[in-house]
Amino acid sequence: MLPFEEEIGQHPSLEDLQDAVVHKKMRPAFKDCWVKHTGLEQLCETIEECWDHDAEARLSAGCVEERISQIRRLTSGTTSDCLVSMVTSVTNVDMPPKESSI
């Protein structure tokens, strides 16, 4: 399901999205399993802090970069393919095949 699909349908207009995000201050909801997942919990928290309605309270790009670096360090024993599998298993969405660099 797309973000806001339940609230405004599958094919929202720009005005529908502006009304939902700007006027109603809605944000997409994370699946409960994402928030409870050890590897995705910090990422979800970081994303939510980037969505703060108060511009002064939002995270700076440098802070986001640092948090992602911390997450990467915490998962450094995990290979990128393993991380893709973790995200795929939590989201139940198959990732598209990698394209060859040749």
Backbone as a printed PyTorch tensor [residue, N CA C, xyz], in Angstrom:
tensor([[[  0.8420,  -1.1730,   0.0000],
         [  0.0000,   0.0000,   0.0000],
         [  0.8960,   1.2480,   0.0000]],

        [[  0.5210,   2.2380,  -0.7720],
         [  1.2720,   3.4870,  -0.8570],
         [  1.0390,   4.3500,   0.3870]],

        [[  1.9870,   5.2460,   0.6990],
         [  1.7340,   6.1750,   1.8070],
         [  0.4580,   6.9750,   1.5330]],

        [[ -0.3710,   7.1160,   2.5370],
         [ -1.6320,   7.8600,   2.4820],
         [ -2.6920,   7.2200,   1.5920]],

        [[ -2.4290,   6.0370,   1.0370],
         [ -3.4040,   5.4090,   0.1420],
         [ -4.7330,   5.1640,   0.8550]],

        [[ -4.6710,   4.7350,   2.0950],
         [ -5.8950,   4.4740,   2.8510],
         [ -6.6940,   5.7570,   3.0770]],

        [[ -5.9870,   6.8620,   3.2920],
         [ -6.6520,   8.1220,   3.5980],
         [ -7.1410,   8.8740,   2.3630]],

        [[ -6.3470,   8.8740,   1.2690],
         [ -6.7120,   9.7040,   0.1130],
         [ -6.7620,   8.9500,  -1.2110]],

        [[ -6.6360,   7.6370,  -1.1770],
         [ -6.8000,   6.8320,  -2.3900],
         [ -5.5000,   6.5400,  -3.1160]],

        [[ -5.6210,   5.7390,  -4.1820],
         [ -4.4490,   5.2850,  -4.9320],
         [ -3.8830,   6.3270,  -5.8740]],

        [[ -4.6780,   7.2470,  -6.3410],
         [ -4.2190,   8.2280,  -7.3280],
         [ -4.5240,   9.6490,  -6.8480]],

        [[ -3.8440,  10.0810,  -5.7750],
         [ -4.1390,  11.4170,  -5.2470],
         [ -3.5920,  12.5120,  -6.1510]],

        [[ -4.2770,  13.6350,  -6.1500],
         [ -3.7810,  14.8000,  -6.8860],
         [ -2.7620,  15.5160,  -6.0020]],

        [[ -2.0430,  16.4500,  -6.5820],
         [ -1.0920,  17.2550,  -5.8210],
         [ -1.8210,  18.0040,  -4.7070]],

        [[ -3.0160,  18.5050,  -5.0050],
         [ -3.8020,  19.2220,  -4.0080],
         [ -4.1970,  18.3130,  -2.8510]],

        [[ -4.5390,  17.0410,  -3.1510],
         [ -4.8810,  16.0810,  -2.1030],
         [ -3.6860,  15.8540,  -1.1740]],

        [[ -2.5160,  15.6990,  -1.7780],
         [ -1.3070,  15.4770,  -0.9790],
         [ -0.9410,  16.7140,  -0.1630]],

        [[ -1.0630,  17.8810,  -0.7680],
         [ -0.7770,  19.1180,  -0.0340],
         [ -1.7250,  19.2710,   1.1550]],

        [[ -2.9940,  18.9630,   0.9470],
         [ -3.9660,  19.0660,   2.0240],
         [ -3.6090,  18.1040,   3.1570]],

        [[ -3.2450,  16.8730,   2.8120],
         [ -2.9150,  15.8620,   3.8280],
         [ -1.6490,  16.2280,   4.5990]],

        [[ -0.5960,  16.6260,   3.8950],
         [  0.6990,  16.8500,   4.5340],
         [  0.8200,  18.2460,   5.1400]],

        [[  0.3890,  19.2640,   4.4110],
         [  0.5750,  20.6410,   4.8860],
         [ -0.5220,  21.0480,   5.8640]],

        [[ -1.7600,  20.8340,   5.4880],
         [ -2.8580,  21.3330,   6.3140],
         [ -3.2310,  20.3770,   7.4490]],

        [[ -3.3020,  19.0850,   7.1370],
         [ -3.6750,  18.1080,   8.1690],
         [ -2.4580,  17.5770,   8.9320]],

        [[ -1.2560,  17.9490,   8.4510],
         [  0.0140,  17.5670,   9.0840],
         [  0.1710,  16.0520,   9.2430]],

        [[ -0.2980,  15.3160,   8.2450],
         [ -0.1860,  13.8580,   8.2690],
         [  1.2120,  13.4290,   7.8190]],

        [[  1.6410,  12.3120,   8.3190],
         [  2.8870,  11.6850,   7.8940],
         [  2.6000,  10.2040,   7.6750]],

        [[  3.3270,   9.5620,   6.7620],
         [  3.1090,   8.1250,   6.5670],
         [  3.3970,   7.3730,   7.8640]],

        [[  2.6400,   6.3220,   8.0940],
         [  2.8440,   5.5030,   9.2960],
         [  3.7990,   4.3580,   8.9640]],

        [[  4.6490,   4.0450,   9.9280],
         [  5.5300,   2.8900,   9.7730],
         [  4.7810,   1.6500,  10.2200]],

        [[  5.0690,   0.5370,   9.5850],
         [  4.5050,  -0.7300,  10.0400],
         [  5.0460,  -1.0030,  11.4370]],

        [[  4.2130,  -1.5870,  12.2660],
         [  4.5950,  -1.8630,  13.6470],
         [  5.8510,  -2.7310,  13.7200]],

        [[  5.9860,  -3.6930,  12.8110],
         [  7.1540,  -4.5830,  12.8310],
         [  8.4400,  -3.8280,  12.5070]],

        [[  8.3610,  -2.7180,  11.7620],
         [  9.5510,  -1.9230,  11.4680],
         [ 10.0460,  -1.2250,  12.7290]],

        [[  9.1030,  -0.6340,  13.4710],
         [  9.4600,   0.1250,  14.6670],
         [ 10.0190,  -0.8010,  15.7480]],

        [[  9.5480,  -2.0410,  15.7900],
         [  9.9980,  -2.9960,  16.8030],
         [ 11.2360,  -3.7600,  16.3720]],

        [[ 11.6320,  -3.6390,  15.1030],
         [ 12.7870,  -4.3670,  14.5760],
         [ 14.0720,  -3.6890,  15.0340]],

        [[ 14.9790,  -4.4840,  15.5820],
         [ 16.2260,  -3.9490,  16.1200],
         [ 17.0130,  -3.1500,  15.0870]],

        [[ 17.1000,  -3.6370,  13.8750],
         [ 17.9010,  -2.9720,  12.8510],
         [ 17.2490,  -1.7540,  12.2320]],

        [[ 15.9240,  -1.6640,  12.3080],
         [ 15.2230,  -0.5550,  11.6620],
         [ 14.6890,   0.4870,  12.6410]],

        [[ 14.6860,   0.1780,  13.9200],
         [ 14.1230,   1.0770,  14.9320],
         [ 14.7710,   2.4650,  14.8890]],

        [[ 16.1140,   2.5130,  14.8930],
         [ 16.8150,   3.8090,  14.8750],
         [ 16.5610,   4.5610,  13.5820]],

        [[ 16.4880,   3.8510,  12.4760],
         [ 16.2350,   4.4970,  11.1940],
         [ 14.8360,   5.1180,  11.1880]],

        [[ 13.8420,   4.4010,  11.7120],
         [ 12.4780,   4.9370,  11.7960],
         [ 12.4360,   6.1880,  12.6720]],

        [[ 13.1430,   6.1500,  13.8030],
         [ 13.1810,   7.3160,  14.6910],
         [ 13.8150,   8.5160,  13.9840]],

        [[ 14.8820,   8.2690,  13.2480],
         [ 15.5580,   9.3510,  12.5270],
         [ 14.6370,   9.9610,  11.4760]],

        [[ 13.9430,   9.1120,  10.7410],
         [ 13.0140,   9.6020,   9.7110],
         [ 11.9210,  10.4480,  10.3520]],

        [[ 11.3520,   9.9680,  11.4630],
         [ 10.2940,  10.7260,  12.1290],
         [ 10.7880,  12.0870,  12.6040]],

        [[ 12.0330,  12.1530,  13.0700],
         [ 12.5770,  13.4410,  13.5120],
         [ 12.8210,  14.3810,  12.3280]],

        [[ 13.0180,  13.8420,  11.1490],
         [ 13.1620,  14.6790,   9.9450],
         [ 11.8120,  15.2630,   9.5170]],

        [[ 10.7220,  14.6460,   9.9660],
         [  9.3750,  15.0910,   9.6060],
         [  8.7810,  16.0790,  10.5960]],

        [[  9.5330,  16.5360,  11.5690],
         [  8.9860,  17.4210,  12.6010],
         [  8.3410,  18.6360,  11.9520]],

        [[  7.1750,  19.0420,  12.4690],
         [  6.4570,  20.1840,  11.9070],
         [  7.1990,  21.4980,  12.1470]],

        [[  7.9830,  21.5490,  13.2220],
         [  8.7720,  22.7370,  13.5350],
         [ 10.1170,  22.6390,  12.8090]],

        [[ 10.3420,  23.5090,  11.8490],
         [ 11.5640,  23.4610,  11.0380],
         [ 12.8280,  23.5020,  11.8880]],

        [[ 12.8020,  24.2620,  12.9730],
         [ 13.9760,  24.3750,  13.8440],
         [ 14.2700,  23.0730,  14.5850]],

        [[ 13.2580,  22.2330,  14.7620],
         [ 13.4290,  20.9740,  15.4990],
         [ 13.8700,  19.8220,  14.5950]],

        [[ 13.7650,  20.0000,  13.2750],
         [ 14.1540,  18.9310,  12.3470],
         [ 15.6500,  18.6900,  12.4040]],

        [[ 16.0300,  17.4600,  12.1240],
         [ 17.4510,  17.1120,  12.1060],
         [ 18.1430,  17.7610,  10.9190]],

        [[ 19.3840,  18.1530,  11.1270],
         [ 20.1800,  18.6970,  10.0250],
         [ 20.6890,  17.5240,   9.1820]],

        [[ 21.1200,  17.8170,   7.9820],
         [ 21.6650,  16.7750,   7.1100],
         [ 22.8860,  16.1230,   7.7530]],

        [[ 23.6990,  16.9280,   8.4300],
         [ 24.8860,  16.3960,   9.1000],
         [ 24.5220,  15.4300,  10.2160]],

        [[ 23.4750,  15.7510,  10.9660],
         [ 23.0150,  14.8720,  12.0430],
         [ 22.4690,  13.5620,  11.4730]],

        [[ 21.7220,  13.6460,  10.3760],
         [ 21.2000,  12.4400,   9.7290],
         [ 22.3640,  11.5720,   9.2460]],

        [[ 23.3520,  12.2040,   8.6350],
         [ 24.5230,  11.4640,   8.1610],
         [ 25.2210,  10.7490,   9.3190]],

        [[ 25.3760,  11.4390,  10.4410],
         [ 26.0230,  10.8390,  11.6140],
         [ 25.2140,   9.6620,  12.1490]],

        [[ 23.9120,   9.8170,  12.2130],
         [ 23.0760,   8.7120,  12.7050],
         [ 23.1540,   7.4970,  11.7860]],

        [[ 23.1420,   7.7380,  10.4970],
         [ 23.2420,   6.6150,   9.5540],
         [ 24.6020,   5.9570,   9.6790]],

        [[ 25.6350,   6.7370,   9.8940],
         [ 26.9750,   6.1680,  10.1250],
         [ 26.9840,   5.3190,  11.3860]],

        [[ 26.2950,   5.7780,  12.4410],
         [ 26.2110,   4.9970,  13.6830],
         [ 25.4850,   3.6790,  13.4410]],

        [[ 24.3950,   3.7400,  12.7000],
         [ 23.6450,   2.5210,  12.3830],
         [ 24.5320,   1.5680,  11.5930]],

        [[ 25.2860,   2.1200,  10.6390],
         [ 26.1880,   1.3020,   9.8230],
         [ 27.2470,   0.6410,  10.7040]],

        [[ 27.8050,   1.4100,  11.6640],
         [ 28.8140,   0.8400,  12.5700],
         [ 28.2170,  -0.2790,  13.4260]],

        [[ 26.9880,  -0.0750,  13.8840],
         [ 26.3350,  -1.0880,  14.7140],
         [ 26.0590,  -2.3670,  13.9290]],

        [[ 25.8590,  -2.2190,  12.6180],
         [ 25.5760,  -3.3860,  11.7840],
         [ 26.7760,  -3.7560,  10.9250]],

        [[ 27.9840,  -3.3160,  11.3200],
         [ 29.1750,  -3.5190,  10.4870],
         [ 29.4930,  -4.9910,  10.2450]],

        [[ 29.0690,  -5.8650,  11.1380],
         [ 29.3030,  -7.2910,  10.9310],
         [ 28.3560,  -7.8780,   9.9090]],

        [[ 27.3960,  -7.0810,   9.4800],
         [ 26.3820,  -7.5470,   8.5460],
         [ 26.7430,  -7.0700,   7.1440]],

        [[ 26.6970,  -7.9530,   6.1880],
         [ 27.0180,  -7.5590,   4.8120],
         [ 25.8430,  -6.8050,   4.2110]],

        [[ 26.0770,  -6.0820,   3.1470],
         [ 25.0000,  -5.3150,   2.5140],
         [ 23.9190,  -6.2470,   1.9860]],

        [[ 24.2790,  -7.4350,   1.4770],
         [ 23.2660,  -8.3790,   1.0060],
         [ 22.3900,  -8.8380,   2.1590]],

        [[ 23.0010,  -9.0070,   3.3320],
         [ 22.2460,  -9.4130,   4.5100],
         [ 21.2870,  -8.2990,   4.9210]],

        [[ 21.7300,  -7.0460,   4.8360],
         [ 20.8560,  -5.9210,   5.1620],
         [ 19.6830,  -5.8590,   4.1970]],

        [[ 19.9350,  -6.1100,   2.9140],
         [ 18.8580,  -6.1250,   1.9310],
         [ 17.8610,  -7.2130,   2.2880]],

        [[ 18.3480,  -8.4010,   2.6890],
         [ 17.4350,  -9.4650,   3.0810],
         [ 16.6370,  -9.0900,   4.3070]],

        [[ 17.2890,  -8.3980,   5.2660],
         [ 16.5980,  -7.9900,   6.4750],
         [ 15.4650,  -7.0280,   6.1160]],

        [[ 15.7520,  -6.0320,   5.2960],
         [ 14.7280,  -5.0710,   4.9040],
         [ 13.6420,  -5.7600,   4.0990]],

        [[ 14.0240,  -6.6610,   3.2040],
         [ 13.0500,  -7.3870,   2.3970],
         [ 12.1470,  -8.2350,   3.2770]],

        [[ 12.7220,  -8.9030,   4.2810],
         [ 11.9020,  -9.7510,   5.1380],
         [ 10.9510,  -8.9250,   5.9830]],

        [[ 11.3620,  -7.7510,   6.4040],
         [ 10.5030,  -6.9010,   7.2290],
         [  9.4260,  -6.2450,   6.3770]],

        [[  9.7540,  -5.8320,   5.1650],
         [  8.7950,  -5.1210,   4.3230],
         [  7.9500,  -6.0630,   3.4670]],

        [[  8.3790,  -7.3170,   3.3470],
         [  7.6970,  -8.2880,   2.4920],
         [  7.6510,  -7.8390,   1.0320]],

        [[  8.6800,  -7.1410,   0.5990],
         [  8.7750,  -6.6720,  -0.7730],
         [ 10.0780,  -7.2010,  -1.3510]],

        [[  9.9980,  -7.8470,  -2.5040],
         [ 11.2100,  -8.3330,  -3.1410],
         [ 11.9420,  -7.1770,  -3.7930]],

        [[ 13.2500,  -7.1430,  -3.5750],
         [ 14.0790,  -6.0940,  -4.1770],
         [ 14.3260,  -6.4720,  -5.6400]],

        [[ 14.4000,  -5.4860,  -6.5340],
         [ 14.6770,  -5.7970,  -7.9350],
         [ 16.0930,  -6.3680,  -8.0650]],

        [[ 16.3200,  -7.2190,  -9.0670],
         [ 17.6490,  -7.7950,  -9.2440],
         [ 18.6790,  -6.7120,  -9.5460]],

        [[ 19.9000,  -6.9410,  -9.0730],
         [ 20.9870,  -5.9880,  -9.3400],
         [ 21.3520,  -6.0490, -10.8090]],

        [[ 21.6420,  -4.8790, -11.3770],
         [ 22.0640,  -4.8330, -12.7660],
         [ 23.5590,  -5.0730, -12.8390]],

        [[ 23.9760,  -5.6800, -13.8830],
         [ 25.3870,  -5.9520, -14.0630],
         [ 26.1440,  -4.6730, -14.3710]],

        [[ 27.3630,  -4.5570, -13.8500],
         [ 28.1650,  -3.3660, -14.1160],
         [ 29.0310,  -3.5410, -15.3650]],

        [[ 28.8510,  -4.6450, -16.0390],
         [ 29.6680,  -4.9170, -17.2350],
         [ 29.0950,  -4.2280, -18.4270]]])
